[in-house]
Every structure is written in structure tokens, then in C-alpha cells.
Amino acid sequence: MSSLILESVTRDQIAATEKVIRDRIRRTPVIRLDRAELGLAPGPLVLKLEQLQHSGSFKARGAFANLLLRGVTGAGVVAASGGNHGAAVAYAAQALGVPAHIFVPVVSSPAKIARIRSYGAELVITGDTYSDALAAAQDWTASSGALPVHAFDQVETMLGAGSLALELEQQAEDVDTVLVAVGGGGLIAGIVARYAGAVQVIGVEPSAAPTLTMALEAGMPVTAPTGSIAVDSLAPRMIGELTFPVIQNFVAGTILVSDDDIRAAQRVLWDRLRLVAEPGGCAALAALLSGRHVPAPGEVVAVVVSGANTDAVDFG
């Protein structure tokens, strides 16, 4: 299976997918700055502002890839999610005029629940974890005939996510290292497949949800803890069976960050740049700000700010 997946998620297939979804997704901007602006030693930094994507996260890329590349019947689509994927599938379904059923666990944030509902999807809140929501979604798939759209462990999801790296290649050709947050692995799988070893890609996880870290140590997906402030986006219990071989083939390693590191990154983004990110969305930046990744003086580091579905900022 590993060889088949590696043959299915490639640079060329990501490029082909990007053409299919291009008119449905935003080409999100990058901002270049000196790391000294964020209180670090001087050096180049590129932020890929994917929180400006439709539905508030990178997940819209994979959602549209699934709906446009696979056959959707009159029963519509179904998805389980910590929140962001559900919002993306709901948005894509609304845009394409098909019904959507979204299952989320009780830990999903109010901001994400509200966003899903705003797109007109049928929302079911059930279970304590993403795995519980996934089981409920699978039951609905069996009874309804709806098309299941997996949050990460699906070829089309990875191909859609890889379009982010295609854009970043064009926007910042000089990048040496990409830092990207990891949950189930769909985003990082797409990114490493697109770069195919041309740059160093490092996964960043909460220390209380070391999903990829434990899988790399074991040589296979294994059950991991599901804690952290980012539990609704970066704690699926196990890295994907399909995403893992793609990641393992190319990833440079992982970095673990604490919840305090993540909160600090949220504050820095807001205080220095007036950018909003949810906890999972700024975990990658936390690796840099915490000193857990120390770049060389001239190393061009790109950080994916992957989502901003949060009510953390008070606009009162």
C-alpha cells in the first residue's frame, strides 16, 4: 500500500489537482519579515497566511479536491472533524449546491461550530473526541450513501493540501525550511510530497498530542495522547494510515511545543502583526518563537499559519 500511496501523491498530481480547484480556493498571501521583528535573532522569515483561506483554514483545499475529483451523489457528503475540516466541507458543499452532514466532538470550539452552521450544513455534536465523531460519521455514511470526506487520510485531501506548497514555491523560491503543524497529517503530507525533499519540512505538534512523533519512532501509526489546547485541530489520536508513508518518505523530523508556547505564539502574532490564529494554526510558529527550532543566520524559514477559527480576540 505504501508504494501505491507514494505513486498517488506526487508533485505532478498536486499540480493537476491545483488546476481543478484553482477557481474555488484563494491564493493566500505571504508576508516577509525579519525574525528580529518577533524578538528573535535576525534572519529571513516568511509567513504563509492560510488563515485567510475560505472557511478560515487550509482545509478548504482538500474539501474542494474531494468534491470536485470524486463523484458526489444526491445524498451529498459527510465528514467528521474537530471543526476546521467540517467548516471547509460545509463551505465547499454549499458552494457546489450539495447537502452536507458534519459530525464534531463536544471539544470543538464554539467558533468552529458557529462557522459550520453558517454554511447551512446539518451539524451533529457527538462524542468526546474526533474518533467518536468519525465513528458516528461512518454510521451515517453506511445508512445514507453520502460521500465520506476524510479530514486527512484521503488521497484527494492530501493533493488539495499540497496546493499550498505549490503556491509557496512560487511566492518564496528561496525557502530552506518549512515549519507546519501536524494533526492527522493531511497538510504536511501534501507539503512534503510537493517539495519532494527540495527543502527541509519539519512537523510541529503539541507535546500533549505527539501523533507523528510517536509514529516516526515506532515506524508506523500508533495511538497517541490527545491533550493540548489545540485538541480540536491537532489531536486525532493516530496519524493517518495513508498520510504516514508520504510523510515518512520526506519529512525532516518533528518538534514538540507546549501549550504555553502555543499561547505565546498567538499573542506575538497579534501584538506584533495584528494577525489572528487559533492554537493549532500557530503551533508551527511556536516552534520558532520558543527556540525549539533555531535557524542558521541566513536560513529562510517559512511558517504556515494554518487557521484562525477562534473567538480569542476581544473586539469590544
C-alpha positions in Angstrom: 0.0 0.0 0.0 2.8 2.4 0.8 4.2 2.4 -2.7 0.7 2.9 -4.2 0.1 5.9 -2.0 3.5 7.4 -2.9 2.7 7.0 -6.5 -0.7 8.7 -6.0 0.5 11.8 -4.1 3.2 13.4 -6.2 4.4 16.8 -7.4 2.7 16.4 -10.7 -0.6 15.1 -9.3 -0.7 18.0 -6.8 -0.2 20.4 -9.8 -3.0 18.8 -11.7 -5.3 19.0 -8.6 -4.4 22.6 -8.1 -5.7 23.4 -11.6 -9.0 21.7 -10.8 -9.6 23.6 -7.5 -7.9 26.9 -8.5 -11.1 28.8 -9.1 -12.6 27.6 -5.8 -9.8 28.5 -3.4 -7.8 31.6 -2.5 -4.2 32.0 -3.4 -3.3 33.1 0.2 -0.6 35.8 0.6 2.8 35.5 2.2 4.4 38.2 4.4 8.2 38.5 4.5 9.8 40.0 7.6 12.9 39.8 9.7 12.8 37.4 12.6 14.1 40.3 14.7 10.6 41.8 14.4 9.3 38.9 16.5 12.1 39.2 19.1 14.4 36.6 17.6 17.9 36.7 16.2 17.9 38.5 12.8 17.1 36.4 9.7 14.6 36.0 7.0 11.1 34.7 7.8 8.1 34.0 5.5 4.6 33.6 6.9 2.1 31.8 4.7 -1.2 33.3 5.8 -3.5 30.3 5.2 -5.9 31.5 7.9 -7.2 33.8 5.2 -8.4 30.8 3.2 -12.1 30.2 2.6 -13.7 28.8 5.8 -10.8 30.1 7.9 -8.2 27.4 7.3 -6.2 25.4 4.8 -8.9 22.6 4.9 -10.9 24.2 2.1 -8.2 22.9 -0.3 -8.8 19.3 0.5 -12.5 19.7 0.7 -12.8 21.1 -2.8 -10.4 18.5 -4.1 -12.6 15.7 -2.8 -15.9 17.2 -4.0 -14.5 18.0 -7.5 -12.4 14.9 -8.1 -14.8 12.3 -6.7 -18.4 11.5 -7.5 -21.0 13.2 -5.3 -24.4 11.7 -5.3 -27.7 13.2 -4.3 -27.1 12.0 -0.8 -24.4 14.7 -0.6 -21.3 14.5 1.6 -20.5 13.6 5.2 -17.4 14.5 7.3 -16.1 14.1 10.8 -14.0 16.9 12.1 -12.6 18.7 15.1 -14.1 21.8 13.5 -12.0 23.2 10.6 -12.4 20.3 8.2 -16.2 20.3 8.9 -16.4 24.0 8.2 -14.4 23.5 4.9 -16.6 20.7 3.7 -19.7 22.6 4.7 -18.4 25.6 2.7 -17.5 23.6 -0.3 -20.8 21.7 -0.3 -22.7 25.0 -0.1 -20.7 26.4 -2.9 -21.4 23.4 -5.1 -25.0 23.0 -4.1 -24.9 19.7 -2.4 -26.1 18.7 1.1 -23.6 18.1 3.9 -23.7 16.3 7.3 -20.9 17.2 9.7 -20.1 15.4 12.9 -17.9 17.1 15.5 -17.0 16.1 19.1 -18.0 18.2 22.1 -14.5 19.7 22.4 -15.0 21.5 19.1 -14.8 25.3 19.7 -17.9 27.5 19.6 -16.3 29.5 16.8 -15.9 26.4 14.6 -19.4 25.2 15.4 -20.9 28.5 14.5 -18.9 28.6 11.2 -20.2 25.1 10.2 -23.8 26.1 10.9 -23.3 29.4 9.0 -22.7 27.3 5.8 -26.0 25.5 6.1 -24.8 22.0 6.9 -26.6 19.6 9.2 -24.4 19.6 12.3 -24.2 16.7 14.8 -22.2 17.3 18.0 -21.3 13.9 19.5 -18.6 12.1 21.5 -15.7 13.3 23.4 -13.0 13.0 20.7 -12.5 13.2 16.9 -12.5 9.4 16.9 -16.0 9.4 18.4 -17.3 11.8 15.8 -15.6 9.8 13.0 -17.4 6.6 14.1 -20.8 8.5 14.0 -20.0 9.8 10.6 -19.2 6.3 9.3 -22.5 5.1 10.6 -24.2 7.9 8.7 -22.2 7.0 5.5 -23.4 3.4 5.7 -27.1 4.4 6.2 -27.3 7.4 3.8 -24.9 6.6 0.9 -23.3 10.1 1.3 -19.8 10.6 0.1 -17.4 10.4 3.1 -14.7 13.2 3.0 -11.9 12.3 5.4 -10.2 15.1 7.3 -6.7 13.9 6.4 -6.5 10.2 5.5 -7.6 10.5 1.8 -5.5 10.9 -1.3 -7.6 13.8 -2.6 -7.3 15.6 0.8 -3.5 15.4 0.6 -3.5 16.5 -3.0 -5.6 19.5 -2.2 -3.4 20.4 0.8 -0.3 20.2 -1.4 -1.6 23.1 -3.5 -0.5 25.3 -0.5 3.1 24.2 -1.1 2.8 24.8 -4.9 1.8 28.4 -4.1 4.6 28.8 -1.5 7.1 27.6 -4.1 6.1 30.4 -6.4 5.8 33.1 -3.7 9.1 32.3 -1.9 11.5 30.4 -4.1 14.4 30.8 -1.7 12.8 28.9 1.3 15.2 26.5 3.0 12.9 25.2 5.8 9.1 24.9 6.2 7.5 24.6 9.6 4.0 23.2 9.6 1.6 22.0 12.3 0.6 18.3 12.3 -2.7 16.7 13.3 -3.6 13.7 11.2 -1.0 14.5 8.6 -3.0 15.7 5.6 -1.4 19.1 5.3 2.2 18.0 6.0 1.8 15.1 3.6 0.7 17.4 0.8 3.5 19.8 1.5 6.3 17.2 1.7 5.0 15.5 -1.4 5.1 18.7 -3.4 8.6 19.7 -2.2 9.8 16.1 -2.6 12.9 16.7 -0.5 13.9 20.0 -2.1 13.5 21.8 1.2 13.5 20.8 4.8 10.0 20.3 6.1 9.5 19.9 9.8 6.3 18.9 11.6 5.3 20.7 14.8 3.0 19.1 17.3 1.7 19.8 20.8 3.8 17.9 23.4 0.4 16.6 24.7 -0.5 15.2 21.3 2.7 13.8 19.7 0.9 11.9 17.0 3.5 12.0 14.2 6.5 11.9 16.6 5.3 8.7 18.1 4.6 7.2 14.7 8.0 8.0 13.4 9.6 6.5 16.5 7.5 3.3 16.1 7.8 3.2 12.3 4.0 3.0 11.9 0.9 4.9 13.1 0.3 4.3 16.8 -2.2 5.5 19.3 -1.1 8.8 20.9 -2.3 11.0 23.7 -5.0 13.6 22.7 -4.4 16.5 25.0 -3.4 20.1 24.4 -5.1 23.5 23.9 -5.2 22.6 20.2 -7.2 19.4 20.8 -9.8 20.4 18.3 -7.4 20.5 15.4 -4.1 18.7 16.3 -5.1 15.7 18.3 -6.7 12.9 16.2 -5.2 10.1 18.3 -3.4 8.5 15.4 -1.6 9.7 12.3 -3.3 8.6 9.1 -2.6 5.2 7.6 -2.4 6.8 4.2 -0.6 10.1 5.2 2.1 8.4 7.2 4.1 6.7 4.3 4.1 10.0 2.4 5.3 11.9 5.5 7.8 9.3 6.5 9.4 9.3 3.0 10.2 13.0 3.0 9.8 14.7 6.4 13.0 16.1 8.1 11.6 15.5 11.7 9.3 16.8 14.3 9.3 19.4 17.0 7.1 19.3 20.1 5.8 22.5 21.7 4.0 23.2 24.9 0.6 24.8 25.3 2.3 27.8 26.8 4.5 28.0 23.7 1.3 28.0 21.6 -0.4 30.7 23.6 2.7 32.8 23.4 2.8 32.5 19.6 -0.9 33.6 19.4 0.0 36.7 21.5 3.0 37.5 19.4 1.1 37.2 16.1 -1.5 39.6 17.4 0.8 42.0 19.3 3.4 42.4 16.5 1.5 41.8 13.3 -2.2 42.1 14.3 -2.8 38.6 12.9 -5.3 36.2 14.5 -4.6 32.5 14.7 -6.3 29.7 16.6 -4.0 27.5 18.8 -3.4 24.8 16.1 -3.0 27.5 13.5 0.1 29.0 15.2 1.7 25.9 16.6 4.3 25.9 13.8 5.3 29.5 14.7 5.6 28.4 18.4 8.5 26.1 17.4 10.4 29.1 16.2 9.5 31.6 18.9 10.2 29.0 21.7 13.7 28.4 20.4 12.9 24.7 19.7 13.9 25.4 16.1 17.0 27.6 15.9 17.7 28.6 12.2 21.1 29.4 10.9 21.6 33.2 10.3 20.8 33.1 6.6 18.3 30.3 6.7 15.0 31.3 5.1 12.3 29.8 7.3 8.7 29.6 6.1 5.9 29.1 8.7 2.4 28.0 7.7 -0.2 29.9 9.8 -2.9 27.3 9.1 -6.1 28.5 10.7 -7.9 31.2 12.6 -11.3 29.9 13.7 -11.3 31.3 17.2 -13.0 33.8 19.3 -9.8 34.7 21.1 -9.7 38.3 20.2 -12.0 40.7 22.0 -13.1 43.5 19.7 -15.2 45.2 22.4 
